[in-house]
Amino acid sequence: MPDRRKFSIFISSTYEDLKNERQEIIGVALENGFIPVGMEQFHAAPASQWEVITKMIDECDFYLLIIGGRYGSIDEASNVSYTEKEYDYAKSKEIPVIVLIKRPESITADKQDSGDSKYEKQKRLESFKNKVMNDKQQVDFFGSVDDLKYAASATLRNAVGYAGTKAGWVRYRDVVDIINEEAEERNKANSGLSEQQQRVLENMKAILTEFGNRLTDVEKYQSTREKMPVATKEDIENLFRVEDNTLIIGSDNPVLSTVGRDDVGDIPVDTAFLLVYAADGDGRILKIRTLSTPVQITTSGKQFMADNSQRESAKWQEALDRLIEWGWVKPVGYKGEIYELTGTGYKKAEWLKEGLEIDTTKEPLEELGKFDD
């Protein structure tokens, strides 16, 4: 049975200098099946700030640390920054740790500590980095926000492989098969629901409703992003029902699969190149949106756009749209930013690479020059 768990991940960093990075990490986490948790989701509470933080870390399956150009606010009790204190706490609890560090050349002066203590904080930041890099955990580096999204997506996919067997959450629709099997065995022994079975069913509904509320809380603080679909009370009532003394669990709606088209007529060169380079890379195409530049289409870190104009952006977006229409790639997640090749897509990529004699060891822009005439 495939692993359908979703994992909660605590996002730790200094705040003011990494606002954009934190927002993008939240989106990447959601698209890769993670439930992000950070200071943005904390409500006012009678407990101290540190008590709230440790409680949230305890409930998470992973801890993600982003280090930028600031050491951050220092906790007077421990004389270390809150970020370093959170990291030490996660390590003490043996929670799997992921680290993303911003390259020094990408950090501008306004994103560094300032004031009378800036030099002392810079020394402590370097010491913190060295400690983190010498610990036994995965560390990746990034420059721009786009680099961060690409690195984080691959890192989170790999992280699932070393999650503990007791970690993660499962959506109610993903446990339907298991519940149905158990219900069928019970119905064989007893055609009617016992009082004890009824209590178990009601408890299960309450648990799943609470989990749906948790997802709603996460989404509420991501105002710039589309909302994730969550379970409602009506959904759960429709999923769990009793008819003629028989427990019925499930939905009548079929799940549609993606089957690629074989004959699509003429294939434009840009569409062929995008498919071939994706197939020879990690099999994924990223559609990256930022506020300051046109949409970027990339795969395996390769650059296809000749310049940063809206015209070039529209050209490569159309190339991706054709692959989606033909069923040669399919979206991953619900945001429309990550796409994977289908089986038909891989077959067509091999055919196009051979027919067009595309050398993927070269950069796309260099190879495309052969077709300019």
C-alpha positions in Angstrom: 0.0 0.0 0.0 1.5 3.4 -0.9 2.5 5.8 1.8 -0.2 8.5 1.9 0.9 10.3 5.0 1.2 14.1 5.2 3.9 15.4 7.5 3.9 18.6 9.7 7.0 20.7 9.5 8.1 23.5 11.8 9.7 26.5 9.9 12.3 28.3 11.9 14.2 31.4 10.9 14.8 35.1 11.7 11.7 36.9 10.4 12.3 40.4 9.0 15.1 39.5 6.6 13.5 36.2 5.4 9.8 37.2 4.9 9.7 36.3 1.2 11.6 33.1 1.7 9.3 31.9 4.5 6.2 32.6 2.3 7.6 30.6 -0.6 8.7 27.7 1.7 5.1 27.5 3.0 3.9 27.1 -0.6 6.5 24.4 -1.4 5.7 22.5 1.7 2.0 22.4 0.9 2.6 21.3 -2.7 4.8 18.4 -1.4 2.2 17.1 1.1 3.6 18.9 4.2 1.6 20.9 6.8 3.7 24.0 7.5 3.8 25.4 11.1 5.5 28.7 12.1 5.2 31.8 14.1 2.6 33.1 11.5 0.1 30.5 12.8 0.5 31.2 16.6 -2.5 32.8 18.4 -2.3 34.8 21.5 -2.2 32.5 24.5 -1.8 32.7 28.3 1.4 30.5 28.1 4.8 32.1 27.5 6.1 32.4 23.9 8.7 29.7 24.5 6.1 27.3 25.9 4.0 27.8 22.7 7.1 27.3 20.5 8.2 24.1 22.2 4.6 22.7 22.1 4.4 23.3 18.4 7.8 21.7 17.7 6.9 18.7 19.8 3.8 18.1 17.6 5.7 18.4 14.3 7.3 15.6 12.3 10.2 17.7 10.8 12.1 20.8 11.7 13.2 23.2 8.8 15.8 25.8 9.6 16.5 28.7 7.2 19.6 30.8 7.9 20.0 34.2 6.3 22.1 37.2 7.2 20.9 37.9 10.8 21.5 36.1 14.1 18.2 37.5 15.4 16.7 38.4 18.8 18.5 37.0 21.8 16.7 35.2 24.6 18.0 36.8 27.8 17.6 33.5 29.8 19.8 31.4 27.6 21.9 34.2 25.9 21.3 32.7 22.4 19.0 33.7 19.7 15.5 32.3 19.6 16.3 30.7 16.2 19.4 28.9 17.6 17.4 28.0 20.8 14.6 26.4 18.6 17.3 24.4 16.7 18.9 23.1 19.8 15.5 22.1 21.2 14.5 20.2 18.0 17.8 18.4 18.1 17.3 17.4 21.8 13.9 15.9 20.8 15.6 14.0 18.0 13.2 15.5 15.4 14.5 15.1 11.8 16.2 18.5 10.9 16.5 20.0 7.4 18.7 23.1 6.9 18.7 25.7 4.1 21.5 28.4 4.2 21.5 31.5 2.1 24.8 32.1 0.4 26.7 35.1 1.8 27.1 36.8 -1.7 23.3 36.9 -2.0 22.8 38.8 1.3 22.5 42.5 1.0 23.4 45.0 3.8 19.8 45.7 4.7 19.3 41.9 5.4 22.0 41.8 8.0 22.1 42.7 11.8 22.6 46.4 12.5 23.2 48.6 15.5 25.9 48.6 18.1 25.9 44.8 18.5 26.0 44.0 14.8 29.7 42.8 14.8 29.1 40.5 17.8 25.9 39.1 16.2 27.8 38.5 12.9 30.4 36.4 14.8 27.7 34.5 16.6 25.9 33.9 13.3 29.0 32.4 11.8 29.5 30.2 14.9 25.9 29.0 14.6 26.3 28.2 10.9 29.5 26.2 11.7 27.7 24.3 14.4 24.8 23.4 12.1 27.0 22.3 9.2 29.0 20.1 11.5 25.9 18.3 12.9 24.6 15.2 11.1 21.7 16.4 9.0 20.9 17.5 5.4 22.2 21.0 4.6 21.5 22.8 1.2 22.4 26.3 0.0 20.5 28.8 -2.0 20.9 32.3 -3.5 17.6 33.6 -4.9 14.1 32.8 -3.9 13.8 30.7 -7.0 16.9 28.7 -5.9 15.2 28.2 -2.5 12.0 26.9 -4.0 13.9 24.4 -6.2 16.2 23.2 -3.5 13.4 22.9 -0.9 11.1 20.9 -3.2 13.8 18.3 -3.8 14.8 18.3 -0.1 11.3 17.8 1.1 10.7 14.9 -1.3 13.8 13.2 0.0 12.9 13.8 3.6 9.8 11.6 3.4 12.1 8.6 3.0 13.5 8.9 6.5 10.4 9.8 8.3 9.6 7.6 11.3 6.9 4.9 11.1 4.8 6.7 13.7 5.2 10.2 12.0 2.6 11.9 9.8 -1.1 12.4 9.3 -3.5 10.6 7.0 -6.5 12.3 5.3 -9.8 10.6 5.9 -10.3 9.8 2.2 -6.9 8.0 2.2 -8.0 5.5 4.9 -11.3 4.6 3.3 -10.0 1.3 1.9 -8.6 0.2 5.3 -11.8 1.2 7.1 -14.0 -0.6 4.5 -12.0 -3.8 4.9 -12.4 -3.7 8.7 -16.1 -2.9 8.3 -16.6 -5.8 5.9 -15.1 -8.2 8.4 -17.3 -6.9 11.2 -20.4 -7.1 9.1 -19.6 -10.8 8.3 -19.6 -11.6 12.0 -22.6 -9.4 12.8 -25.0 -7.8 10.3 -25.9 -5.1 12.7 -23.7 -2.4 14.3 -23.2 -3.1 18.0 -23.2 -0.3 20.5 -19.4 -0.5 20.8 -18.9 -0.2 17.1 -21.2 2.8 17.0 -19.1 4.6 19.6 -15.9 3.8 17.6 -17.4 5.3 14.5 -18.5 8.5 16.3 -15.0 8.9 17.8 -13.4 8.4 14.4 -15.7 11.2 13.0 -14.6 13.5 15.8 -10.9 12.9 15.2 -11.2 13.5 11.5 -13.2 16.6 12.0 -10.5 18.0 14.3 -7.8 17.2 11.7 -9.8 19.1 9.1 -10.0 22.1 11.5 -6.2 21.9 11.9 -5.7 22.2 8.1 -8.1 25.1 8.0 -6.0 27.0 10.7 -2.9 26.5 8.6 -4.6 27.8 5.4 -6.1 30.9 7.1 -2.7 32.5 7.6 -1.7 32.2 3.9 -3.7 35.0 2.5 -1.7 35.3 -0.7 -2.2 31.6 -1.7 -5.1 29.6 -2.9 -7.0 27.6 -0.2 -6.4 23.9 0.2 -9.6 21.8 0.1 -10.4 20.6 3.6 -12.8 18.2 5.2 -16.1 19.7 6.3 -18.7 18.3 8.7 -20.9 17.6 5.7 -18.1 15.8 3.8 -17.6 13.5 6.8 -21.3 12.9 7.3 -21.5 11.9 3.6 -18.5 9.6 3.9 -19.6 7.7 7.0 -23.2 6.6 6.9 -25.4 3.7 7.9 -27.9 2.2 5.5 -30.0 -0.9 6.4 -27.8 -1.6 9.5 -24.7 -1.6 7.2 -21.7 0.7 7.6 -21.0 2.4 4.2 -17.8 4.4 3.8 -16.6 6.0 0.6 -17.5 8.2 -2.4 -19.1 7.4 -5.7 -17.0 9.9 -7.6 -14.4 8.1 -9.8 -10.7 9.2 -9.9 -9.7 10.2 -13.4 -6.2 9.2 -14.6 -4.0 10.9 -17.1 -3.4 9.2 -20.5 -1.2 11.0 -23.0 -2.2 11.5 -26.6 -0.1 9.7 -29.2 -0.7 11.7 -32.4 -0.7 15.4 -32.0 0.5 16.6 -35.4 3.3 19.1 -35.7 5.3 19.6 -32.5 7.0 23.1 -32.1 10.7 23.1 -31.4 10.3 24.9 -28.0 7.8 22.3 -26.8 10.1 19.5 -27.9 13.1 21.0 -26.1 11.2 21.5 -22.9 10.1 17.9 -22.8 13.4 16.4 -23.8 15.4 18.4 -21.2 12.9 17.5 -18.5 13.1 13.8 -19.4 16.9 13.8 -19.2 16.8 15.7 -15.8 14.6 15.0 -12.8 11.4 14.5 -14.8 9.9 17.7 -13.5 9.0 21.1 -15.0 8.7 24.2 -12.7 6.4 27.1 -13.4 7.8 29.8 -11.1 5.8 33.0 -10.3 7.4 36.0 -8.6 6.2 39.6 -8.1 9.1 41.2 -9.8 9.7 39.1 -13.0 7.6 37.3 -15.6 6.7 33.7 -15.1 9.8 31.4 -15.4 9.7 27.9 -17.0 12.6 25.7 -15.8 13.6 22.1 -15.5 16.6 20.6 -13.6 17.9 24.2 -13.2 18.1 24.8 -17.0 17.3 28.2 -18.4 15.2 28.3 -21.6 14.3 32.0 -21.9 16.6 34.1 -24.1 15.8 37.2 -22.0 13.6 38.2 -19.1 10.8 39.6 -21.2 7.1 38.9 -21.1 7.2 37.8 -24.7 9.7 35.0 -23.9 7.7 34.1 -20.8 4.5 33.7 -22.9 6.4 31.6 -25.4 7.6 29.0 -22.9 4.3 29.0 -21.0 2.6 28.0 -24.3 5.2 25.2 -24.7 4.2 23.9 -21.3 0.5 24.3 -22.0 0.8 22.1 -25.1 2.5 19.3 -23.0 -0.3 19.5 -20.5 -3.0 19.5 -23.2 -1.4 16.4 -24.8 -1.1 14.6 -21.5 2.7 14.3 -21.7 3.0 16.1 -18.3 0.7 16.3 -15.4 0.4 18.7 -12.5 1.7 17.8 -9.0 -0.1 19.5 -6.1 -2.9 22.0 -6.5 -1.0 25.3 -7.3 0.0 24.6 -10.9 3.7 25.3 -10.3 5.2 21.7 -10.5 4.6 19.2 -13.3 5.8 15.6 -13.9 6.3 13.7 -17.1 3.8 10.9 -17.8 4.7 7.6 -19.3 3.7 8.9 -22.8 5.8 12.0 -22.1 9.0 9.9 -21.6 8.4 7.9 -24.7 7.8 11.0 -26.8 10.9 12.6 -25.3 13.1 9.7 -26.4 11.6 9.9 -29.9 12.1 13.7 -30.2 15.6 13.6 -28.8 16.7 11.1 -31.5 14.8 12.7 -34.3 15.9 16.2 -33.6 19.4 15.2 -32.5 19.2 17.2 -29.3 22.4 17.2 -27.2 21.2 17.7 -23.6 24.7 17.9 -22.3 24.6 21.4 -23.7 22.6 24.3 -22.4 19.1 24.7 -24.0 19.8 28.2 -25.4 23.0 26.9 -27.1 21.2 23.9 -28.7 18.2 26.0 -29.7 20.6 28.1 -31.8 20.8 25.2 -34.3 17.1 25.7 -35.1 17.0 29.5 -35.4 17.2 29.3 -39.2 
